[in-house]
């Protein structure tokens, strides 16, 4: 699991600069089987196109590093619960 987590963290590090540039950020919430849950922060949490960013940017990048991942979903950051 640690190897898979490292791959996903590396993918998030690749996409992070683009999110930070727009006032947002991303963090890993959990990995369960072939599903990854991430938290979008800052401007990304409230962005109207965050689901498009999640699918076209984040999910694509994660699958590049960890092709065994089938689904990437976002969850609310703890501060927004």
C-alpha positions as a LaTeX table, in Angstrom:
\begin{tabular}{lrrr}
\hline
Residue & $x$ (\AA) & $y$ (\AA) & $z$ (\AA) \\
\hline
Unk1 & 0.00 & 0.00 & 0.00 \\
Unk2 & 2.86 & 2.38 & 0.77 \\
Unk3 & 4.15 & 2.04 & $-2.79$ \\
Unk4 & 0.71 & 2.86 & $-4.22$ \\
Unk5 & 0.36 & 5.79 & $-1.84$ \\
Unk6 & 3.76 & 7.11 & $-2.93$ \\
Unk7 & 2.71 & 6.91 & $-6.58$ \\
Unk8 & $-0.47$ & 8.84 & $-5.85$ \\
Unk9 & 1.37 & 11.46 & $-3.80$ \\
Unk10 & 3.82 & 11.89 & $-6.67$ \\
Unk11 & 0.89 & 12.42 & $-9.05$ \\
Unk12 & $-0.62$ & 15.01 & $-6.72$ \\
Unk13 & 2.74 & 16.77 & $-6.54$ \\
Unk14 & 2.71 & 16.99 & $-10.34$ \\
Unk15 & $-0.74$ & 18.57 & $-10.53$ \\
Unk16 & $-0.43$ & 20.75 & $-7.40$ \\
Unk17 & 1.39 & 23.72 & $-9.03$ \\
Unk18 & $-1.52$ & 24.22 & $-11.44$ \\
Unk19 & $-4.03$ & 24.22 & $-8.58$ \\
Unk20 & $-1.91$ & 26.52 & $-6.41$ \\
Unk21 & $-1.61$ & 28.93 & $-9.33$ \\
Unk22 & $-5.41$ & 29.31 & $-9.20$ \\
Unk23 & $-5.51$ & 29.68 & $-5.41$ \\
Unk24 & $-6.25$ & 26.07 & $-4.56$ \\
Unk25 & $-4.56$ & 22.90 & $-3.40$ \\
Unk26 & $-5.17$ & 19.16 & $-3.11$ \\
Unk27 & $-4.46$ & 16.46 & $-0.55$ \\
Unk28 & $-4.91$ & 12.72 & $-0.36$ \\
Unk29 & $-7.78$ & 11.63 & 1.86 \\
Unk30 & $-7.83$ & 7.85 & 1.43 \\
Unk31 & $-7.15$ & 4.87 & $-0.79$ \\
Unk32 & $-9.60$ & 1.99 & $-0.66$ \\
Unk33 & $-9.04$ & $-0.78$ & $-3.16$ \\
Unk34 & $-8.95$ & 0.87 & $-6.58$ \\
Unk35 & $-10.60$ & 4.10 & $-5.40$ \\
Unk36 & $-8.80$ & 7.28 & $-4.34$ \\
Unk37 & $-10.44$ & 10.10 & $-2.41$ \\
Unk38 & $-8.86$ & 13.54 & $-2.48$ \\
Unk39 & $-9.65$ & 16.84 & $-0.80$ \\
Unk40 & $-9.72$ & 20.01 & $-2.85$ \\
Unk41 & $-8.77$ & 23.11 & $-0.85$ \\
Unk42 & $-8.99$ & 26.87 & $-1.22$ \\
Unk43 & $-10.39$ & 28.17 & $-4.48$ \\
Unk44 & $-10.64$ & 24.62 & $-5.83$ \\
Unk45 & $-13.19$ & 23.62 & $-3.19$ \\
Unk46 & $-15.69$ & 26.23 & $-4.38$ \\
Unk47 & $-14.81$ & 26.29 & $-8.07$ \\
Unk48 & $-17.70$ & 25.57 & $-10.43$ \\
Unk49 & $-15.48$ & 23.46 & $-12.69$ \\
Unk50 & $-13.75$ & 21.46 & $-9.94$ \\
Unk51 & $-15.33$ & 18.19 & $-11.09$ \\
Unk52 & $-13.94$ & 18.77 & $-14.58$ \\
Unk53 & $-10.52$ & 19.49 & $-13.05$ \\
Unk54 & $-10.87$ & 16.36 & $-10.94$ \\
Unk55 & $-11.61$ & 14.12 & $-13.94$ \\
Unk56 & $-9.47$ & 15.73 & $-16.64$ \\
Unk57 & $-6.50$ & 16.73 & $-14.52$ \\
Unk58 & $-6.29$ & 14.90 & $-11.23$ \\
Unk59 & $-7.71$ & 11.52 & $-12.22$ \\
Unk60 & $-5.73$ & 11.41 & $-15.46$ \\
Unk61 & $-2.48$ & 12.24 & $-13.65$ \\
Unk62 & $-3.11$ & 9.70 & $-10.87$ \\
Unk63 & $-3.86$ & 6.99 & $-13.44$ \\
Unk64 & $-0.62$ & 7.84 & $-15.26$ \\
Unk65 & 1.34 & 7.05 & $-12.08$ \\
Unk66 & $-0.96$ & 4.30 & $-10.76$ \\
Unk67 & $-2.93$ & 2.67 & $-13.60$ \\
Unk68 & $-4.56$ & 0.26 & $-11.15$ \\
Unk69 & $-6.67$ & 3.14 & $-9.82$ \\
Unk70 & $-10.11$ & 3.18 & $-11.43$ \\
Unk71 & $-11.94$ & 5.96 & $-9.60$ \\
Unk72 & $-10.94$ & 9.31 & $-8.13$ \\
Unk73 & $-13.48$ & 11.21 & $-6.02$ \\
Unk74 & $-13.37$ & 14.42 & $-4.04$ \\
Unk75 & $-14.47$ & 14.83 & $-0.45$ \\
Unk76 & $-14.96$ & 18.01 & 1.53 \\
Unk77 & $-11.92$ & 19.27 & 3.41 \\
Unk78 & $-12.23$ & 18.85 & 7.17 \\
Unk79 & $-12.56$ & 22.62 & 7.65 \\
Unk80 & $-15.73$ & 22.62 & 5.54 \\
Unk81 & $-17.58$ & 19.80 & 7.34 \\
\hline
\end{tabular}
